[in-house]
């Protein structure tokens, strides 16, 4: 994926259809800016000791920022990969949609794990995407729903 970061977290997917149109989507948290393996404060983890302190056990892949995102792929491109006429790395999203503006529990621009599962109700044309800890009082997910036309 062009502009892929090791810190990307793609947590859900669905095959959307509306009339004779279709898209395969992936939902998750997309890293932006620079990415590194280390700590969220920008500390890059060294290959050799001495290792920095990690009191909150946050060592992993990080980016300068994260956005909740839906990426849209053409199903024909994925079928071409399955048929062997396109390499697995060739399909690219034809569109992206940042959905930070509809989330309820964004506490910082470096927040990981914003979105969870996705599901599409083809009969009613409804796309469901879960937001982790959207209900902060009870630490429960919130389901966001879009009409697909």
C-alpha positions in Angstrom: 0.0 0.0 0.0 1.4 3.4 -1.0 2.2 5.4 2.2 2.0 2.3 4.3 3.3 2.6 7.9 4.3 -0.3 10.1 2.1 1.4 12.7 -1.1 1.1 10.6 -3.8 -1.0 12.3 -6.4 -2.3 9.8 -9.1 -3.9 12.1 -12.1 -4.4 9.9 -13.2 -5.0 6.3 -16.4 -5.2 4.2 -17.6 -5.6 0.7 -19.9 -2.8 -0.1 -22.4 -2.8 -3.0 -25.0 -0.3 -4.3 -26.7 -1.1 -7.6 -24.1 -2.3 -10.0 -21.2 -0.6 -8.1 -19.0 -2.2 -5.4 -16.0 -1.6 -3.2 -13.9 -3.5 -0.8 -13.1 -1.4 2.2 -10.7 -1.7 5.1 -11.2 0.4 8.3 -8.6 1.2 10.9 -6.1 3.6 12.2 -3.6 5.0 9.6 -0.2 6.3 10.6 0.7 9.7 9.3 4.0 11.6 9.1 7.1 9.7 10.2 7.0 6.2 11.6 9.5 4.4 13.9 9.8 1.4 16.2 10.2 2.6 19.8 8.1 4.8 22.1 5.3 7.2 21.4 7.5 10.2 22.3 9.7 9.6 19.3 12.3 7.5 21.0 13.7 5.0 18.5 14.4 1.6 20.1 18.1 0.8 19.7 19.4 -2.5 18.3 21.8 -2.9 21.2 21.7 -2.1 24.9 21.4 0.1 26.8 17.6 0.2 26.2 15.5 3.2 27.2 13.0 3.0 30.1 9.5 1.9 29.0 7.5 2.1 32.3 4.1 2.0 30.5 5.0 -0.9 28.2 4.3 1.2 25.0 7.2 -0.1 22.9 6.0 -0.8 19.3 5.4 0.8 16.0 4.5 4.5 16.2 3.8 7.4 13.8 3.8 11.2 14.2 0.0 11.0 14.1 -2.9 8.7 13.5 -6.2 9.1 11.7 -9.3 6.9 11.7 -9.7 6.0 8.0 -11.7 3.9 5.5 -9.8 2.9 2.4 -11.6 1.8 -0.8 -10.4 -0.8 -3.2 -11.8 -1.8 -6.6 -13.0 -5.5 -6.3 -11.8 -6.1 -9.9 -8.2 -5.4 -8.8 -8.5 -7.9 -6.0 -10.0 -10.5 -8.4 -7.1 -9.8 -10.8 -4.7 -10.7 -7.9 -6.7 -14.0 -7.3 -6.5 -14.8 -11.0 -2.8 -14.2 -11.1 -2.9 -11.3 -13.6 -1.9 -8.7 -11.0 0.7 -8.9 -8.3 -0.5 -8.8 -4.7 1.2 -5.5 -4.0 -0.2 -3.8 -7.1 -3.8 -2.9 -6.0 -4.0 0.5 -4.3 -6.9 2.3 -2.7 -8.7 4.5 -5.1 -10.1 6.6 -2.3 -9.7 7.2 1.4 -12.1 8.8 3.9 -10.8 10.2 7.2 -13.6 9.9 9.8 -11.9 11.5 12.9 -14.6 14.2 12.8 -17.4 11.7 13.8 -15.5 9.8 16.6 -16.4 10.4 20.2 -13.2 9.2 22.0 -10.2 10.9 20.3 -7.9 12.1 23.0 -4.8 12.9 21.0 -3.4 12.9 17.5 -1.2 9.9 18.4 -4.1 7.7 19.6 -3.9 4.1 18.3 -6.7 1.6 18.1 -9.6 3.9 17.2 -11.7 1.6 15.0 -12.7 -2.0 15.3 -14.8 -4.3 13.2 -16.9 -3.4 10.1 -20.0 -5.0 8.7 -22.2 -4.3 5.7 -26.0 -5.0 5.8 -26.5 -5.4 2.0 -30.3 -5.7 2.3 -30.6 -2.3 3.9 -27.5 -0.7 2.5 -26.0 0.1 6.0 -22.3 0.1 6.8 -21.5 -0.4 10.5 -18.1 0.5 12.0 -17.2 0.1 15.7 -15.3 2.8 17.5 -13.3 1.4 20.4 -14.2 2.9 23.8 -16.6 5.3 22.2 -18.6 5.3 25.4 -15.9 6.3 27.8 -18.1 6.0 30.9 -18.6 2.3 30.4 -15.6 1.6 28.1 -17.9 0.1 25.5 -17.7 0.5 21.7 -20.0 2.7 19.7 -21.4 1.6 16.4 -21.3 4.3 13.7 -23.8 3.7 10.8 -23.7 5.0 7.3 -26.3 4.6 4.5 -24.5 3.4 1.3 -26.3 4.5 -1.8 
